[in-house]
Amino acid sequence: MGNLSEIHVLRELPDTKKTIDEALNIEERNLYDIFEDEDFQVPDYQRNYSWEKTQREDLWTTLKNAFKELEPLPDDLSDLEELTGIYMGAMYFAEPSNNDDNKRLDVVDGQQRLATFQLLLKVSYDYVLYLKGRANDEELYGLADDLRKVEQKLNEAYNDESEPSVQLNEEDKDYFQALAADPDRWYIGLKSFLENRIERDDHVSGQMKPRAITIEEIISQIQSPIKYNGDRDVSSEFSGELGTWIRYEKSHERMMNTYTETYSLIEDILTS
């Protein structure tokens, strides 16, 4: 893996005669700026999503403690940027070659954290849209305007085609896109995912459990925690295929656990 990473990070080194220090551009950046400025792809040679419960819980505890340290919140929420700061370790990316039409950065190291934060941003975005709607309904227009500004920032976690900034490898890509879909269009992402999987996994049966799941189960798992427009009737559009089985790999199960735990995390922070 080290050699493979070195090839990708330093792909111009043989031609330019750069030293390793010159070829590597190392800088400290916050995750919001990273998501705002770049799109990422996990190359197929990288492992699938692998974070287990212990690793996820470590991150949730870190985030909860960070919010506790901020209490009480400042009157001007823009001051939060100066008060917050959690070191998430180093991440390494490789720029695509000049003849590569895909301009996403290759993730050499850091995909587990990037993918988890993409899901965290999606869930936060979902809650903001939901709370903004409630604020407007209750004529709390100042609060609604503040939430609109937060919404604009969270929208940077998606590219111009409303796709998540992070794209995982071929094995995990479509499941992750369904989970991390733009919350304003979540049902479109889910339907697209299901249509592709029904065609792709026509050989899958219930005998493959637990590495298989029905269309009905996957709709329920993805839709149940959604706050904004979460009552849309997706199941009726697949009424004849709810019992159809699709693949459900271990990495897909881990992503689903991260997804549902992230909703619980935001709920805990909001109600604590």
Rosetta blueprint (number, residue, H / E / L):
1 M L
2 G H
3 N H
4 L H
5 S H
6 E H
7 I H
8 H H
9 V H
10 L L
11 R L
12 E L
13 L H
14 P H
15 D H
16 T H
17 K L
18 K L
19 T L
20 I H
21 D H
22 E H
23 A H
24 L L
25 N L
26 I L
27 E L
28 E L
29 R L
30 N L
31 L H
32 Y H
33 D H
34 I H
35 F H
36 E H
37 D H
38 E L
39 D L
40 F E
41 Q E
42 V L
43 P L
44 D L
45 Y L
46 Q L
47 R L
48 N L
49 Y L
50 S L
51 W L
52 E L
53 K H
54 T H
55 Q H
56 R H
57 E H
58 D H
59 L H
60 W H
61 T H
62 T H
63 L H
64 K H
65 N H
66 A H
67 F H
68 K H
69 E H
70 L H
71 E L
72 P L
73 L L
74 P L
75 D L
76 D L
77 L H
78 S H
79 D H
80 L H
81 E H
82 E H
83 L H
84 T L
85 G L
86 I L
87 Y L
88 M L
89 G L
90 A L
91 M L
92 Y E
93 F E
94 A E
95 E L
96 P L
97 S L
98 N L
99 N L
100 D L
101 D L
102 N L
103 K L
104 R L
105 L E
106 D E
107 V E
108 V E
109 D E
110 G L
111 Q H
112 Q H
113 R H
114 L H
115 A H
116 T H
117 F H
118 Q H
119 L H
120 L H
121 L H
122 K H
123 V H
124 S H
125 Y H
126 D H
127 Y H
128 V H
129 L H
130 Y H
131 L H
132 K H
133 G H
134 R H
135 A H
136 N H
137 D H
138 E L
139 E L
140 L L
141 Y H
142 G H
143 L H
144 A H
145 D H
146 D H
147 L H
148 R H
149 K H
150 V H
151 E H
152 Q H
153 K H
154 L H
155 N H
156 E H
157 A H
158 Y E
159 N L
160 D L
161 E L
162 S L
163 E L
164 P E
165 S L
166 V E
167 Q E
168 L L
169 N L
170 E L
171 E L
172 D L
173 K H
174 D H
175 Y H
176 F H
177 Q H
178 A H
179 L H
180 A L
181 A L
182 D L
183 P H
184 D H
185 R H
186 W H
187 Y H
188 I H
189 G H
190 L H
191 K H
192 S H
193 F H
194 L H
195 E H
196 N H
197 R H
198 I H
199 E H
200 R H
201 D L
202 D L
203 H L
204 V L
205 S L
206 G H
207 Q H
208 M H
209 K L
210 P L
211 R L
212 A E
213 I E
214 T E
215 I H
216 E H
217 E H
218 I H
219 I H
220 S H
221 Q H
222 I H
223 Q H
224 S L
225 P L
226 I L
227 K L
228 Y L
229 N L
230 G L
231 D L
232 R L
233 D L
234 V L
235 S H
236 S H
237 E H
238 F H
239 S L
240 G L
241 E L
242 L L
243 G L
244 T L
245 W E
246 I E
247 R E
248 Y L
249 E L
250 K H
251 S H
252 H H
253 E H
254 R H
255 M H
256 M H
257 N H
258 T H
259 Y H
260 T H
261 E H
262 T H
263 Y H
264 S H
265 L H
266 I H
267 E H
268 D H
269 I H
270 L H
271 T H
272 S L
